[in-house]
Amino acid sequence: MAKRALIVEDDSNIAELLRLYLGKDGFEVMIAPDGGKAESMFDLFTPDVVLLDIMLPGIDGFEVCRRIRATNAAIGIIMLTARSQ
């Protein structure tokens, strides 16, 4: 069974690039464009890893991370950011 990755990224170009790389490595990939969609997709898709942008519209990446950790402490979460601080 393929590993699953959830990409939470509001920039469609970045999300698509990540999807291509992960797909090439055998991942089944879903993309959520904001924090609210990420929460609902996480519950339905049950990913093995989450690539999570910090600066998202609506619910930011830090809050999405907290909510995921509240229900699943073992999942891998990779935080992505363009922030310089």
Helices and strands as residue ranges (DSSP letters): E 4-8, H 12-24, E 28-32, H 35-45, E 49-53, H 61-71, E 76-80
